Amino acid sequence: MKKYISVLILFLMLGFFSTQTTHAAGDFLKPTSSFYFLQSWKESIGLFFSFSKESKLNYLDELNNKRISELQDYGSNDAQTAEMLAKKYEDNYQKIGALAAEVTDKTQIAEKIESNSLAQQETLAKVYAQVPEQAQSAILNAEINSSKNVSAVLADAAPEKAQDYSNQVQEIQKAQMVGKASKVEKESGNEDGSPEGRGPKALNAIKGGNDLNPINNENNNADGQGSQGRMQQAPMQAPAGQN
């Protein structure tokens, strides 16, 4: 037992010094490893010893880039791993939202968070199409909830950019779900694309299709047809004789 504790302390010390040198999480433990929790410990220590709020924000951003890289490398064939990494990414943005509200130079921080978030959203949209269907809701939740935190940061620091950011996120997620709809349509017919007993699902019938980012809801038109409503499409009628 003492030997185990000594090894663990040594590992954490090495993790700490490595963090101070590179300021980013190492990749010596894969997310599929049963010891990956040690990586999380190391990252928590790195965040703790990033003393200023600005350095903590930079560190969290590096961790988020790492999570996305891990999702690309290890999430495509492992739903459980994809869900775990997506949740870690989402949790990091909650911390970013809280820290960003406390920094002095909010404008500069907000611009960096906005830029990084949009790049990450585009990558997550691609990851969404690659992971098992079981994990897709976790990816979508990570996209939506992280963008809410970024929108809050922008609303506080650069209100003029908040709406533009929201629109760009909406477009990314709209394209993501349209791609999902196209895939379902293709799989619902014969190889030549013709229907075979069932038509394509409506966009809002696809898992996650009705959960597009709601951060633009306040700006919907008076007729109630906002961006989310425009993204839904009516189901096609089944071929004659199929009813």
Buried (B, 14 or more C-beta within 10 A) or exposed (E): EEEEEEEEEEBBEEBBEBBEEEEBBBEEBEBBEEEBEBBBBBBEBBBEEBEEBBEBBBBBBBBBBBBBEBBBBBBBEBBBBBBBBBBBBBBBBBBBBEBBBEBEEBEEBBBBBBEBBBEBBBBBBEBBEBBBEEBBBBBBBBBBBBBBBBBBBBBBBBEEBBBEBBBBBBEBBBEBBBBBBEEBBEEBBEEEEEBEEEBBBBBBBBBBBBBBBBBBEEEBEEEEEBBBEEBBBEEBEEEEEEE
